Amino acid sequence: MPRNNILGLLRGGDRTTIGGGDEVAEIVSNERRRFPKLIAGLWSAEPLMHIRAADAKRKGYAQTSRTPREIEEGAPRSNERGPKSQSYVDIWLLSFPRLPLEARECKLAAAGLNRNLQDRSSIVKTFALQGLADLARQNPHIQTQVVESLGSSVKIGTPAMKARSRKLLLELDHT
């Protein structure tokens, strides 16, 4: 697949694969002008596209020192069209992880992510744990609750949840 078709790199496979998400994240972090095309993928009707686009967006943010506002200049806004998925994990991935949340927003996001810990999908649960840890880094007032959730997942979670929870506890300095 040509690198100039960034959404094409995200096609194919199933829910257990990320497609070309890592490659797309690298492309958009180095070429800001390509970010609007990736953002447009968040509202794709294609199965899995919006989830993979959200994951590539998050990874693209992590690979650059630019702010989300700088990166997304000219991109479609979420209030123009709604995302195809309404899961809290997708909503978290679509959010701006570098922007501070107000206490009320943090509480709502944490509640939604905690509900996803009851999902039958290990992937959804693992992303929910990551989202909670990201929130705890921004909002120390929820850190105790998040550390408890991570500790519980280390004991009774799936192998993916256990591995992610151990890593996140180390990152949050709670071993």
Stockholm file with secondary structure:
# STOCKHOLM 1.0

chainA/1-175         MPRNNILGLLRGGDRTTIGGGDEVAEIVSNERRRFPKLIAGLWSAEPLMHIRAADAKRKGYAQTSRTPREIEEGAPRSNERGPKSQSYVDIWLLSFPRLPLEARECKLAAAGLNRNLQDRSSIVKTFALQGLADLARQNPHIQTQVVESLGSSVKIGTPAMKARSRKLLLELDHT
#=GR chainA/1-175 SS CCTTCTTGGGCSSCTTCCTTHHHHHHHHHHCGGGHHHHHHGGGCSSTTHHHHHHHHHHHHHHTCSSCHHHHTTTSCCTTTSCCSCCCHHHHHHHSCTTSCCCHHHHHHHHHHHHHHTTSSCHHHHHHHHHHHHHHHHHCGGGHHHHHHHHHHHHHHSCHHHHHHHHHHHHHTTCC
#=GC SS_cons         CCTTCTTGGGCSSCTTCCTTHHHHHHHHHHCGGGHHHHHHGGGCSSTTHHHHHHHHHHHHHHTCSSCHHHHTTTSCCTTTSCCSCCCHHHHHHHSCTTSCCCHHHHHHHHHHHHHHTTSSCHHHHHHHHHHHHHHHHHCGGGHHHHHHHHHHHHHHSCHHHHHHHHHHHHHTTCC
//
